[in-house]
Structure formats: structure tokens, C-alpha cells
Amino acid sequence: MAITEILRESSSEIIASCALIFTAWQFSIQRKHNRVSVTPHLFSFRERERNDDSATITVSLINNGLGPAFIHKFEVYLDGKLSDPDAAVKAVFGKPDGHLKYTVLGDDFALVPGQKVTLIKVPFPTATDIKEMEQELERLEVVITYKSAYGTKYVLGGNDG
């Protein structure tokens, strides 16, 4: 049996096999694209503002990814040790005076793409050195575990993020 005869008899099977392989490959590429298209990316940043009579340090969180970030765990550490968020803020800044504002994100909170949340806003008199306040703020560390719509887990802060 010549090669041309074998190809003629098996051509439909060869074409079907190629189509099946190509379809599986396309499915794999589409699945990767779908995951990327809903990947969240949380990013924290600090803003400093100084006026004549006061100054403010604000730490914010923004989702600059493409999909929602579902908060799975929100942990606050004081001097490297896991702490209650209210107790940690009180230990660093004293009893809240109504001007200090902070946010504790609950489990299952969803941060949509582009959404910004203020984690802490610390006002203080301009007589206080901004570097001193930032050193106090450094005592606090926030570790946020979050998931994508597909359930992929990410960590912001700590040793993992």
C-alpha cells in the first residue's frame, strides 16, 4: 500500500484529529484569557498633605486590576504581631479623637476595578514632624488575602505580598 493510498483512505480521520487538536488548543488559550481578564490587583499607597495649620497622612487601597477582588482575610499586625485592628490603632495613635479615620474590610467585601478605599487617615498638627508620624504608622502592617472571580488566591502585604 502506497503512502498516497493510506493518506487518501485516512484523510478524513487526519483532518478530524487536526481540528480536534486545534479546538483544544483554542479552548486552552481562551481559558487563560478569561482568567487574565478578571484578575484583580490590589495596591496600597501613601498620600501626604500639608497645610499651614495641619498635615495628614492617608494610606489607601486601590484595585487597579481587571476584575473584582473578593476580600478573604483582613489582618492587622502591630509591631509584627497579629492584633485586633481597633486595639492596634489605639496603641499607635491613642484614643481616637474623631479626626482619625480607619477602615477594616470585612470578609467577602468586594473591591471592584478602579475602586479606592481609605485604610487610615491620620491628621496631626504641622508642628509634628511628618517623618515621626510615618514611623509610628510603620508599626502597623496590614495583610490582605483576596481572591479573583475564579477563586485564585492573592496576598497583599506580609512576607507573601
KAHU-V868550 format. One record per residue. N is the residue number from 1. RES is the residue in three letters. SS is DSSP state (h for helix, s for strand, l for the rest). OMEGA is omega in radians with two decimals (none if undefined). NEAR is the number of other ideal C-beta (glycine too) atoms within 10 Angstrom. Layout:
N;RES;SS;OMEGA;NEAR  N;RES;SS;OMEGA;NEAR
This chain:
1;MET;l;-3.10;6  2;ALA;l;-3.13;7  3;ILE;h;3.14;7  4;THR;h;3.11;8  5;GLU;h;3.11;9  6;ILE;h;3.13;11  7;LEU;h;-3.14;10  8;ARG;h;-3.12;10  9;GLU;h;-3.06;10  10;SER;h;-3.04;11  11;SER;h;-3.13;10  12;SER;h;3.10;9  13;GLU;h;3.13;9  14;ILE;h;3.13;11  15;ILE;h;3.13;10  16;ALA;h;3.11;10  17;SER;h;3.11;11  18;CYS;h;3.13;10  19;ALA;h;3.12;10  20;LEU;h;3.12;10  21;ILE;h;3.13;10  22;PHE;h;3.12;10  23;THR;h;3.11;10  24;ALA;h;3.12;10  25;TRP;h;3.11;10  26;GLN;h;3.11;10  27;PHE;h;3.13;10  28;SER;h;3.12;10  29;ILE;h;-3.14;10  30;GLN;h;3.13;10  31;ARG;h;3.09;11  32;LYS;h;3.12;10  33;HIS;h;3.13;9  34;ASN;h;3.12;12  35;ARG;h;3.13;14  36;VAL;h;-3.07;12  37;SER;l;3.08;10  38;VAL;l;-3.13;15  39;THR;l;3.06;16  40;PRO;l;3.04;23  41;HIS;l;3.12;16  42;LEU;s;-3.09;20  43;PHE;s;3.09;12  44;SER;s;3.14;15  45;PHE;s;-3.09;10  46;ARG;s;3.05;12  47;GLU;s;3.10;11  48;ARG;s;3.14;11  49;GLU;s;-3.13;12  50;ARG;s;3.04;11  51;ASN;l;3.12;9  52;ASP;l;-3.02;6  53;ASP;l;-3.14;8  54;SER;s;3.08;14  55;ALA;s;-3.12;19  56;THR;s;2.97;16  57;ILE;s;3.14;19  58;THR;s;3.04;16  59;VAL;s;-3.08;18  60;SER;s;3.11;16  61;LEU;s;3.12;21  62;ILE;s;3.03;17  63;ASN;s;3.11;21  64;ASN;l;3.05;12  65;GLY;l;-3.09;21  66;LEU;l;-3.12;14  67;GLY;l;-3.13;20  68;PRO;l;3.06;17  69;ALA;s;3.12;27  70;PHE;s;-3.09;18  71;ILE;s;-3.14;19  72;HIS;s;-3.12;16  73;LYS;s;3.12;13  74;PHE;s;-3.08;18  75;GLU;s;3.09;14  76;VAL;s;3.12;21  77;TYR;s;3.06;16  78;LEU;s;-3.11;18  79;ASP;l;3.08;12  80;GLY;l;-3.12;8  81;LYS;s;3.12;8  82;LEU;s;-3.04;11  83;SER;s;2.98;17  84;ASP;l;-3.08;12  85;PRO;h;-3.13;19  86;ASP;h;3.14;12  87;ALA;h;-3.13;11  88;ALA;h;3.13;21  89;VAL;h;3.13;20  90;LYS;h;3.14;14  91;ALA;h;-3.10;15  92;VAL;h;-3.00;18  93;PHE;h;-3.13;19  94;GLY;l;-3.11;9  95;LYS;l;3.14;6  96;PRO;l;-3.10;12  97;ASP;l;-3.13;8  98;GLY;l;3.13;5  99;HIS;l;3.10;11  100;LEU;l;3.14;17  101;LYS;s;3.07;13  102;TYR;s;-3.08;18  103;THR;l;3.01;16  104;VAL;l;-3.12;13  105;LEU;l;3.14;19  106;GLY;l;3.06;8  107;ASP;l;3.14;10  108;ASP;l;3.00;9  109;PHE;l;-3.14;16  110;ALA;s;3.10;14  111;LEU;s;-3.09;21  112;VAL;l;3.13;11  113;PRO;l;3.14;16  114;GLY;l;-3.12;10  115;GLN;l;-3.14;13  116;LYS;s;3.12;12  117;VAL;s;3.06;15  118;THR;s;3.11;13  119;LEU;s;3.09;21  120;ILE;s;3.10;21  121;LYS;s;-3.04;17  122;VAL;s;3.03;20  123;PRO;s;3.11;16  124;PHE;s;3.14;18  125;PRO;s;-3.11;8  126;THR;l;3.10;12  127;ALA;l;3.10;8  128;THR;l;3.13;12  129;ASP;l;-3.11;11  130;ILE;h;3.12;15  131;LYS;h;3.08;8  132;GLU;h;3.13;10  133;MET;h;3.12;19  134;GLU;h;3.08;13  135;GLN;h;3.08;10  136;GLU;h;3.14;16  137;LEU;h;3.12;16  138;GLU;l;3.10;10  139;ARG;l;3.14;14  140;LEU;s;3.04;21  141;GLU;s;3.11;18  142;VAL;s;3.06;20  143;VAL;s;-3.10;17  144;ILE;s;3.03;23  145;THR;s;-3.10;19  146;TYR;s;-3.10;26  147;LYS;s;3.05;17  148;SER;l;3.10;20  149;ALA;l;3.10;16  150;TYR;l;3.11;11  151;GLY;l;3.09;8  152;THR;l;-3.05;13  153;LYS;s;3.10;12  154;TYR;s;3.11;18  155;VAL;s;3.03;15  156;LEU;s;-3.14;18  157;GLY;l;3.14;16  158;GLY;l;-3.12;13  159;ASN;l;-3.09;6  160;ASP;l;-3.03;10  161;GLY;l;none;13
